[in-house]
């Protein structure tokens, strides 16, 4: 089984790690809009997540077989892919802030 966000968050709390960090909640708060598009005749779904500063992060999904394609599932997978791409961006911004403040 995958080691998911909930387990990671619990481990961080258990270890009482309190330094500034990016969290799942802080990632979710950055998202202010989302749009989806399925390319006609394909199983390709694209999700565009708009962040509070106007930047857009794009994720995608595609079923290998048209028989396995489900639009709702494709959207969930594409959104998760886009959301994952926010982590390094927010991590970079946090590191810049900590560096600026001498940490």
Helices and strands as residue ranges (DSSP letters): H 5-14, H 24-30, E 31-38, E 44-51, E 56-62, G 66-68, H 71-100
